[in-house]
Amino acid sequence: MANELPEDLINAQRAANAEHARLLELQDRFARQEGDDARVSPGAWTDEQRAEWDEQQQRWAALLPGLHVAVIAAAQTLGASRYEVEMAVKQAAKTEAAAA
Protein backbone atom coordinates (compact mmCIF):
# COMPACT_ATOMS: atom_id res chain seq x y z
CA MET A 1 0.00 0.00 0.00
CA ALA A 2 2.94 2.38 0.62
CA ASN A 3 3.48 2.71 -3.14
CA GLU A 4 -0.12 3.85 -3.59
CA LEU A 5 -0.08 6.54 -0.90
CA PRO A 6 -0.24 10.14 -2.14
CA GLU A 7 3.10 11.89 -1.65
CA ASP A 8 1.36 14.98 -0.26
CA LEU A 9 -0.18 12.81 2.46
CA ILE A 10 3.22 11.42 3.43
CA ASN A 11 4.65 14.95 3.42
CA ALA A 12 1.79 16.14 5.64
CA GLN A 13 2.59 13.35 8.10
CA ARG A 14 6.28 14.32 8.03
CA ALA A 15 5.33 17.93 8.80
CA ALA A 16 3.18 16.81 11.73
CA ASN A 17 5.99 14.56 12.96
CA ALA A 18 8.45 17.46 12.80
CA GLU A 19 6.16 19.79 14.74
CA HIS A 20 5.55 17.10 17.36
CA ALA A 21 9.30 16.47 17.66
CA ARG A 22 9.82 20.20 18.30
CA LEU A 23 7.15 20.07 20.99
CA LEU A 24 8.88 17.15 22.71
CA GLU A 25 12.25 18.90 22.45
CA LEU A 26 10.84 21.96 24.21
CA GLN A 27 9.26 19.81 26.87
CA ASP A 28 12.52 17.97 27.49
CA ARG A 29 14.61 21.17 27.51
CA PHE A 30 12.28 22.93 29.95
CA ALA A 31 12.05 19.87 32.19
CA ARG A 32 15.84 19.57 32.43
CA GLN A 33 16.61 23.21 33.12
CA GLU A 34 18.02 22.48 36.57
CA GLY A 35 20.31 19.63 35.58
CA ASP A 36 20.25 16.17 34.14
CA ASP A 37 18.86 14.50 37.26
CA ALA A 38 16.34 17.15 38.27
CA ARG A 39 12.99 17.25 36.48
CA VAL A 40 10.90 20.40 36.43
CA SER A 41 7.18 19.83 36.02
CA PRO A 42 5.24 21.94 33.48
CA GLY A 43 3.56 23.70 36.41
CA ALA A 44 6.95 25.14 37.38
CA TRP A 45 7.83 26.48 33.93
CA THR A 46 8.18 30.22 33.47
CA ASP A 47 5.41 32.12 31.71
CA GLU A 48 7.68 32.47 28.68
CA GLN A 49 8.38 28.74 28.57
CA ARG A 50 4.71 27.91 28.90
CA ALA A 51 3.83 30.38 26.12
CA GLU A 52 6.50 28.91 23.83
CA TRP A 53 5.27 25.36 24.52
CA ASP A 54 1.64 26.40 23.99
CA GLU A 55 2.48 28.03 20.65
CA GLN A 56 4.32 24.93 19.48
CA GLN A 57 1.51 22.67 20.65
CA GLN A 58 -0.95 24.78 18.66
CA ARG A 59 1.24 24.56 15.53
CA TRP A 60 1.29 20.77 15.83
CA ALA A 61 -2.42 20.47 16.65
CA ALA A 62 -3.37 22.72 13.73
CA LEU A 63 -1.97 20.16 11.29
CA LEU A 64 -3.90 17.19 12.66
CA PRO A 65 -7.45 17.84 11.39
CA GLY A 66 -6.28 18.27 7.79
CA LEU A 67 -4.12 15.18 8.06
CA HIS A 68 -7.05 13.19 9.43
CA VAL A 69 -9.31 14.29 6.56
CA ALA A 70 -6.60 13.41 4.02
CA VAL A 71 -6.16 9.95 5.55
CA ILE A 72 -9.91 9.31 5.33
CA ALA A 73 -9.98 10.46 1.70
CA ALA A 74 -7.01 8.24 0.83
CA ALA A 75 -8.66 5.28 2.55
CA GLN A 76 -11.80 5.76 0.49
CA THR A 77 -9.78 6.10 -2.73
CA LEU A 78 -7.68 3.02 -1.98
CA GLY A 79 -10.57 0.94 -0.66
CA ALA A 80 -8.75 0.42 2.63
CA SER A 81 -9.60 1.12 6.23
CA ARG A 82 -8.67 4.45 7.75
CA TYR A 83 -6.52 2.61 10.28
CA GLU A 84 -4.57 0.75 7.57
CA VAL A 85 -3.90 3.96 5.67
CA GLU A 86 -2.95 5.87 8.81
CA MET A 87 -0.46 3.19 9.85
CA ALA A 88 0.98 2.96 6.32
CA VAL A 89 1.38 6.74 6.13
CA LYS A 90 3.09 6.88 9.52
CA GLN A 91 5.44 4.08 8.52
CA ALA A 92 6.20 5.65 5.13
CA ALA A 93 6.90 9.04 6.72
CA LYS A 94 9.14 7.46 9.34
CA THR A 95 10.97 5.19 6.89
CA GLU A 96 11.62 7.89 4.31
CA ALA A 97 12.65 10.41 6.98
CA ALA A 98 15.17 7.93 8.38
CA ALA A 99 16.57 7.29 4.91
CA ALA A 100 17.00 11.02 4.22
Beta strands, then each sheet from edge to edge (+ up, - down):
end
